[in-house]
Amino acid sequence: MSLLGRSLRAAVCAFMVLCGSVAAVATADAEPSCHPEGRSLRYVVAFDRGTSEAEARAAITGGCGRTTIYYPQIAVAVATSADREFAELVRPAAAFSAQAERLAVQRANGTPSAKSAPARAELEPTDPAKVDTADRTGEQWDMRAIGADKARVIERGSRDVVVGVLDSGVDPAHPELATALDPGRSAGCLTGVPDRNWAATTSVHGTHVAGIIAAADDGKGVTGVAPGVRIASVKVIDDRGYADPEAAVCGLMWAVSQGMNVTNSSYFVDPWSLSCAHDDKRGVVNEVMARAVEYATSAGTLNVAAATNEAVELVPSARSGVRIQAEGCQALPAGLRDVVAVSSVSAERVKAGYSSYGLGVIAVTAPGGEAGRCVLSTVPGGYAPLCGTSMAAPHVAGVAALLASEHPGYGARQLKRTLDAQAAPIACPADYDLTGDGSQDAYCTGYAGFNGFYGHGMVDALAAVAPRRAGSNAAW
């Protein structure tokens, strides 16, 4: 075996922790023994950093697969294969298929998984003439909570700033989003390769998120945190609600290629809601996501992500080389370094019961609402309230967009540091018994300025545009 082959194999062994059980790697001139099953599945494949596209494509072909796209900046490929042993044959590399994982779960259970039901019904096309024009900003308690209503009097955001909505697609016909949406920078990423299928088809989720960020300030409907910035729809959640790792990687890489200042990721990477159990498959997904986030951050794109609605304590994703070392639950992409992870609070400024949390993971908090008082925003055909950390995160993305407008020279890490510094601290609650049964529903660790429930505190839109008035949302 050549020196290159030995070094690549060593990297894979460290990455996959499988040296003792993996069969010998086939030599470059050996013919692969393929076992096609008839159904071609998608894989995300991580190579040793510095692997050329030619080398990656040769390895995938030798493993009985076909290369869909290769991202040389992070040495990650998306491939398809009908061979049930592709992940083993593609050595030296590390491969994972969310589709294959879901099929395995279905076979093991004997029934389809809950999320493998047929695609949801198609959304009705929006008729702009039928969208209610009444001013509903009085219902936006969430905007007052972060000082966004006052901030937009000073700064509405720059058209030079673009926020990528990595989600289920955005409704291009909604009148409150029409001026903000940038079709030229929008893309679909469901196959791992950018295409033009970026519009919302079965889910209102992405349109709701987009409205929180940049709904028009026109006296009609609702108004976003930064109504003057542009948004790009980057579709990474498919019609069944899956956000597969290849789609998430594609979304981040597309955002960088289009010069987006901020991205919002109100999703978790499938097929797991949280990676509470650690194995080599999760290691592959963690690695490719971490590489994409690192690349985006170094290129100047800040990623904001929802902490998830699992109500569990999260731990950071700690990496040593290509090996994952962690205990506890990890959320991707929220748990990755350089990502701004956002927890959710109710209208009473208390962590929402559903919101995940974790010291060292949560950077800031924002309004996500609780049942009975959710966040009102745009949906295809009009407006609707929704609750969740999915709603909290875009408030932070909107504030980051205001900061990028005020400070066009700021990179991703400087934006993150400023968000943290300007947040209004919220101390851990003395009593977190939401159900009233006498027991604590979760435990907050840390101190007033930085803790597991709220991170550095409530994000502050007014402080972003008028720093001398920092902390303005403390008594809303």
N, C-alpha and C positions, 0 to 999 in steps of 0.2 A: 504494500500500500504506500502511496506517495506521502511526503511530508504534509502536503495540503490535506490529503485524505485523512491522515491521522489526527491533524489538528481539528478538522471539522467533526470527526467522530468524537473527539474528546469534548468538544463544545456541546454536542448533542447529548452525550452521556451526562454532563453536568446539568443541562437544561431539562432533560426528561427524567433523570434519576432512574434510568432503566438499564444501566450497563450490565448488571448481573443477569438480566432476563431477555435482552434483545438478541435475536439471532445475528449471526455475522453479517456485516454489510456486504452487499454484492459488489464485485469489482466492476469497474466502468465498462468493461467489454462483455459482461455477462448478459444474456438475454433474460428479461424479466418473465416470470411465469404468472400470467394474468388470470384472474378469476372474475370475469364480468358477471354481474347479477342482473343486468338489464336496466336498472335505474341509476342514473348518474347523479351523484351527490356533490355538493360544494364543500371544499376544504379551505381552511386558512393554513398556510405553511410558513413556518419561521426558519430561516436559514442563518448560518453564521454571518455576523455583520461583515460587510465587504464582499459578499458573494455576488458575482456578476450575474447579469440577467441570463447570459448564455448558460452559465453553470446551473442556475436555478431551473431553467427550462429543461435542460438535459436531465436533471435529477427527477423532475416531475414526469417527463416522458418515460424515463427508465422505471418509474414506479407505477406505470400503467395509468397515467393521468394526462390531462391536458391543461396547459397554463391559460388562465383567463386574463390575469394581469399580474405584473410584478412591480412592486414598489422598491426600487433599489435604495432609496434614501434610508429605509428601515429594514431592508432585506426580508421583506414579507411578500408572499405570493398568495393569490387566490387561484385555486385549481378545481377541476372537476374530475371525477373518476367513478366508474361503475364497478371497480374492483373492491371487494370487501376488505382487502388487505393493503389498500393504498397507503395508509398511515405507516405501515411497517416497511413497505417497498420503497418509499420515497427517501429513505436514508441516504446520506446524512442530512437530516432535517427533522423538524418536529411538526406534525400535522394534526389538525382537529377538525371535525365536522359536527356542527350543531344539528344538522339534519340527521346524521347517522345516530347521534346521541338520542334524539327524540324517538327515532324508530326503534332503537334498542329498548327504551323505556316502555314503549307501547307493546313490544313483543314480550317483555318480561311481565308486564301487568295483564296481558291478554286483552286489553281494551285500549282505545285511543286515550292519550293524555288529555287533560282538561283544555289545554290550549291548542289541541290538534283538530278542533272542530272546523267545519267549513268556514270559509272566509265570511266576514260580516257583510251585511247588506250594503249595497252601494249607496253613497250619499246622494241626496237630491241636489241637482245643480242649483247654485244660488242665483236668484234673480235680484240684482241690486235694487231694482225699483220697489221690491217688496220688503226690503230690510227696514225695520223700524228706525225712524230718524229721531226719535225722542232722545233728549240728553239724559243719560243714565249715570253720569259721573258722580252724582250724589250717592250712589250705591257702592262706590268704589272705596270702601273703608281701607282696603289694602294699600291704595296709593297714598292716602293720608298717613298711614302707619309708617311709611318710609320717607315722607316728605316730598313725594313725587309731584303732588299738586302744586306745591310752592316752587319746586325746582324748575318746572317747565316754564314758569313765568320768566326765569332768568336764562335758561338754556334748554332748548328742545332736542338738541343733538344735531350732529353734522351729517350731511348727506355723504360725506367722505368716509363715514364709519359704516361698516357692514357687519351685521350679526347673523351668523349661520344658525338656523333653527333645525337642529338635527333631530328629526322627529318623524311623524307619520304623514307628513305632507301638509302644505298650507293651501287654503282655498284662494285661488287667484281672482275670484270674482267678488270677494267681500269688499264692499266700498270702504270700510275702515282700514283695509290693508293694501288697497290697490296702489296708492302712491308710494308706499314703503317697499313693496315687494320688488325684487330685482330678478326677473326671469333669467337674464343672461348668466347670473351667478348661481342659479338654482340647479339642482341635479338630483336624480334618483340614484341610490347606491345599494339597492337590495341584492344585486348579484355580486357586489364587490367592485364593480366597474361603473363609473359615472355614466348616466344616460339622461334622457330628457323627461323621464316619468317621475316628476317631483310633486305633482299636485296631490291634494288629499283625495282619497277614493272611498275609504270605508270608515275612517276615524276622524272625529272632531278634535282630537288631542292637539295636533300640531298647530291648527288654526287658533285654538285657545291660547296656547303658549305664545304664538306670534303676536296676538293682540295685547298680551300683558307687556310685551317688549315695546311695541311700536304702533299700536292703534292710533289713528289720526286724531289730532287735537282740533276738531272742526265743529264742536258744539253739538255733535250727534253721537248717539251711542256711548261707547266708552273711550277712554284715552289711555295710551300706554305710558310706560316710564320714560321712554325716549322717542317721542313721536316724530322727531326729525331725522332719525337715522334710517338706513335701509336694512332690510332683512332678506335673506336668501333661504329658500326652502331646500333643505338637504334631507331627502327621504331615506331614513335608515330603519324605520319600523314598518313591517309589511302588513298586508291586509288581515293577517291572523293575530297580529300583535307581537310578532317576534322581532327582536333586534339582534341579529346574529353578528358574531365578531367581525366577519368580513365586511358587513355593511357599516359597522361602526368605524372600522379602520378606513374604509373608503371615504366616509363622511369627513373624518378629520383630515385626511390627505387632500381631499377636494377643497376643504375650507382654506388650507394653506395655499394651494395653487391659485385660489381666487383672491388672495390677500385679505381674508376676513380678519377683523380685529378681535372678535369674540365669537365663541360658539356656545350654544345651550344644549345640554344633553339631559333631557327629562325622560330617561329610560334606564333600564339595567340591561346588561348584555345577557342574552339567552345562551344556553337553555336553562340556566339556573337563575333563580331570583337573587340569591346570595351564595357566595362560595364559602359556606360555613365548613364544609368538609374539604380537605385539601388532597388533591391527587395530581398526577402528571397532566391529565387533560386540562384541568383548571390552570395549571402552570403555563400551558401553551397560550391559552386565551389571555391570561394576565400579561404574559410577555409581549404579545403582539399589540395589545392595547397600550401597554406602558411605552413601547417604542413609538407608537403613533402620537401619543400625548407628548412625549419628550420632544419629538420632532416638531410638532405644532407649536409648543411653547418656545422652543429655540428660534422658530421662524417668526415669533411675535403674536401668535394667536392664543388668546386666553380661553380655556375651556371651563365653563360653569356646569355643574352637574347636580341633579337631585339626589338626596341621600337615600331615597327609596322609602316606600310606605310599609316596611316590614316590621317596624317597631322593635328593632333589635339593636344591640350595641355593636358598632362597627370598629374594626381595627385598620390601621394603615396597611397598605400593601408594601411590605419591605422586601427589597430585592438585593441579592448579592450576586453580581455577575449576571448569569442567566438563570439563577436558581431562586425559587420563591421560598421565603422563610416567613411564616406568619402563623398566628394562632387566633382563632375567633372568626368572625364573619367579615368577609370583604365584599364590597359593592363595586362593580365596574360600570362606568369609569370613576365613580365618586371617590373611591378609596385610593386612587393613584396620586402620587406626588405631583405637584403643580396644578392639580385640578382644584377649583373652588367648589367644595362640597357644601351643599345648602340644606339645612334642616327647616322644618316648617313650624310656624306658630299660629295660634288661633287669634281671633280678634281681641282676646284678653292678654295677649303677649306671653302666652304659656305654650311650651312645646306641645304640638298636636299629638294626641295619643298614638296615631299611626306612624308618626315620623321616626325614622331611625336616627341614631345619635352616636356619639363616640368621641372621646377626647383625642385630639390629634388628627381626627378625620374632618369633623365639621369646622369649616372656616368662618362662616357667618350664617345668620338665620334670616328668614323673610316670611311674609304672610302666605300661608297656604290654606288657612281656614279649617274649620271643623264642621261637622254636619249641622245644618241649620243656618250657617253663616260661612258660605264658601266664597270663592273669588269669581267675580263676574268678568267675563271677557268674550271675545268674538268666537263664534262657531259658524259653520256653513249655514247660511240662511238667516243669521241673526246673532243672538247673544244668549249665554247660559252660564250659570255658576258651576264651578267644579272645585273640588278640594284635593289637596295632595302636595307632596314635595315637588311634584311636576309643576305646580303653580308657583311655589316659592322660588325655585331656581330662576325662572325668567325675570323676576323682579331684580335679582342680582345681576343677571346678564344685561338688563336695561341700564342699571346704574353703572356697570362697567363700560357700557357704550357711551354714557354721558362723560365719564372720566376720559375715555379715548378721544371724545370730541374736544374736551377742554385741554387735553395734553396729547397732541398728535404724535409726539416723539416717544411716548411711553411704550415699552415692550410689555409682554405678557406678565412677567414677574413683577414689574413695577406697578402695573395695574392691580395685581393681586395684593401687593403690600399696601397700596393705598386703600383698597376696599377694606382690608383688615383694620388699618389704622383709623379710618373714619367711621367704623361701625359704632353704634351706641351700645355699650355693654349692658348685658342682662345677667343678673346673678342667678345661680341655681335656686330653684324654689325650695323653700323650707319644707314644704309638704307636697308631694306629687302623687296624691291619691285621687285619680280622676274618677274612679268608680264609687268612691265613698265606702269601700268595704274595710277600711282600716289598714290596708297594706299599700306599700309604695308600688306604683306601676312601672317605674324605672328609676334608676339611680344616676344622679348628675354628679360628675366629678370635676374638679377644677375650682377656679375662683371666679370672681365677678368679671374680670377682664378677659378670661378665656376658660371655657368649660365645655364639657361634652354635649350639653344640650344646645347651646347657642353659639359656640365658637367664640369669636371676638365680639359678637353681639348682632343687633339688628342693622342691616344694611341701611345706609343713609344717602338718599338721592340728593337732598338739599346740600349736604356737606360736599358732595362731589362737584357741585357747580359753585358753591359759596363756602369754602373751607372754614372761614371764620365763624360760620354759624353751625359748626359741627355739633351733633347731638340734638338737632332740632326735632327729631321724632320721639324724644324721650317721653313726652307727656301728651302725645296725640290723643 
